[in-house]
């Protein structure tokens, strides 16, 4: 039997979740998957990861273009380089371990990073830290779908536009890599593309709303927002496993 396609009401609810997630990520720099992915999965598991990644890719392209002048190109290059082995490592572990075995340790790493950041620890931006954050982001993004916190915590002291622009450009690269990978294993075809296109209007509306939020965050609230979203990401993964 061929599974039924998501209905109009289901796609409307999914689009609303994507809209809210787009507001968060467009303003803070990451967090769309944290807000939208669990809801999309409950509506129809086929909406994750392909359609979700596609909608997220549209958002990151828009945000990267908006904040293009502030992108840290050096950090972006080294972070993207580190993401490649991190992605491969995450995929390799998923091949031998169930996601539930990895989720709790990864969530613990996110929360540890938040605690260290809140304690006043300042990580120096360097080639080594960029590579490390990129590797961890690729690993976590592949194993748990939450790859934003490592890079976001690295840039938490940077101006809001630099954090959002660099993260978005980083996610554009990662999104293209992810779509290519899941397409190669048959998880992103014509149907998933069509569902992803249905989510694009909510993504664009959420991005437009985020443009009105970023000026407020840039008045000194970007770092607290990063720490709050990263904490929510770590707790969200733990709750999802306990549920």
N, C-alpha and C positions, 0 to 999 in steps of 0.2 A: 504493500500500500504506500502511495506517495503522500508524505506529510502535507497537511494543509498549510497554505501560506499565512503569515500573520495577518489578521483582519485589520480593518480601518481603525477600530477603536484601540486595538493593541498598538498599532503604529503611532497613533496620536499620543498615547501614554508614553511610549518610548521616546517620541520626539520631545515631549515635555521634560522627561528626565535628561535628555541630551541638552536641551536648552539651559536647564539649571546648571548642569555640569560645565557647559561652555561659559557661562557667566563666571563661575569659580576659576576655571583655568585661564580664561581671557584676562582676568584681573590679577590673579596670583602667579600664574605661569604653569601650573599643573593642577590636577585634581579632577579632571573630567571623568576618567575611568573610575575613580573612587565613588563619585556620585551616581553615574549612569550605568556602569557595567552590571552591578548586582540587580538593578531593576530590569534592565534589558534581558538578563539571563532568566529572571523569573517569568517574564512575558513570553519569551521564546528563546531557548538556548542557542538557536541558529543565528540570533542577532549578535552573538559574541563568539569569536573575536572579530570576524571579518567586517561586517557592517559597522561595528563600533570603531574599529581602527580606521576605516574609511572616513567616517564622520569626524573623528579626531584629527585625521590628516588635513581635512579641509580647514578646521579651526587653527591648527598650528601654522598652516600656510598663511592664513589671514593675520595671525598675531605676529609671525616672523616678519611679514611685510610691514606691518604697522610700526614695529620697533626695530626695523632693519638697521638704522644708523647706530644703535646701541649694542649690536651683537658683538660679543667677544670672539672674534674669529679664531684666534690662537687657541683659546680654551675649547671652542667648539670642535676644532680639528682633532685635538688630542683626546677629548671626551668621546668623539665618534669612533676614533681608532680603538679605544678601550672597550667600546660597546660590542665590537665584533667578537672577541673571544668570550666576553661575558654572555652574549646571546648563545653562542655555541655550547658553553658550559651549562647554561640553564636548560637548553634543549637536551643535552646529554643526560643530565640528572633526571629530567622528566621521563626519559626513555626507560629508566630503571627504578624510579621511585614515584609513588603517587603524589599529586600536588599537595595533599593534606599533610604529608610528611615534611614538606618544605615550607609550608605557609607560616607556621608558628615561629621557626627560627628567623625567617626573613622579616616578619613583623617585629620580632625582638630587636633585630638590627636597626630597623627604622626608629623604634622608640629609644634605643640606646643613643642613636645619633641626635635625636631631639634633646635628650637629657644632657648630653655633652655640649650641645650648642647653647642650651639655656643656661648652662653653668658658666658661660663666658669663654669657652674654648674657641679660639679663632684659628681655623685651618688656613695655612698660607696657600694662595693660588699658585700652583707650579705645574710643570709637565707631569710630575709623578702623581699629584693629587687629582689632576684632570683624568689621567689614565685610570687611576683607581676608582674614581667616581663613575666614569663611563663603564668600566668593567662591571661594577656592582649594579649599576642601573640596568645594563643589558641582561645580567643574570636574573635580577629581581623581576624585571619586566617580562621576561620569558617564563619564569617559574610561577609568578603570582599575578601578572598583569599590572603591577604597580611599580613602575620604574622611575618615577619622578623624584622622590625624596632625596636620593644620593646627590644628584646634580643640584637640586634646589637648595639643599643645606649647604653645599659648597659656595653658592652665590648669595646666601642669605643676607650678607652685609653689603652687597652691591646695590646700586640704584635700581628702582623697580623696573625701569625700561630695559636695563641691561639683563636683569634676571629673566624677565619675560621673553625678550628677544632671543637670548642665547638658548634658553630652554626650548623655545618653540622651534628654532632652527635644528636643535639636537633631536627633537621629536619628529621633525619632518624626515630626517635621515633614518631614524629608527622605524618610523611608520612605513616608509617605503620598503625597508628591509623586511619588516614583519609581513606586509601584504605579499611580497614576493615569495616569502617562505611558506605562508599558508596556502597561497595559490598553487605552489609546487606540490603540495600534498593533498590538493583537491578540496580545500576548505574555503576558497574564495573564487566563486565563479559568477555566472550571469545573475543568478538569483540573489546572491549576497550583495552584488554590486547594486542591484535594483533596490534592495532594502536599505543599503547604505545611502543611496540617493534620496530615499524618503526621509532620512534623518537629517539631511543637509539643511533644510529650511530652519529647523530648530537650532541647529548649530550656528547658522548665520545670525539669527535673532539674538541668541545668547551672546555671541561675539559683540554685536552692536550695543547690547546693554552693558557689557563689561567695559566698553569705552567710557562710560559715565562713572564707573566705579574706580578705575585706575587712578584718576587724579586725587581721589581721597586717600587711597592706599599709599600713594607716593609722598604723602605728607608725614611719613615716618611710621606707617603701619604695615609696610611690606614684610619686614622680618617677623613680627608677631603672626601675620597671616600665614607665612611659610611654615612656621613652627606648628600652628594650629592645624593646618591641612595635613602636614606630615604626621602629626599625632593621630589625627582622625584616620589616616591611611593605615597606620600600624594597628590601631584598635579595630578598624573595620575588618582587616584580614583575620584577626583573632576571633572576633565575634562570628564571622562567617564560618569559621571552622568549628566553633562550639555549637553553632546553630544546627 
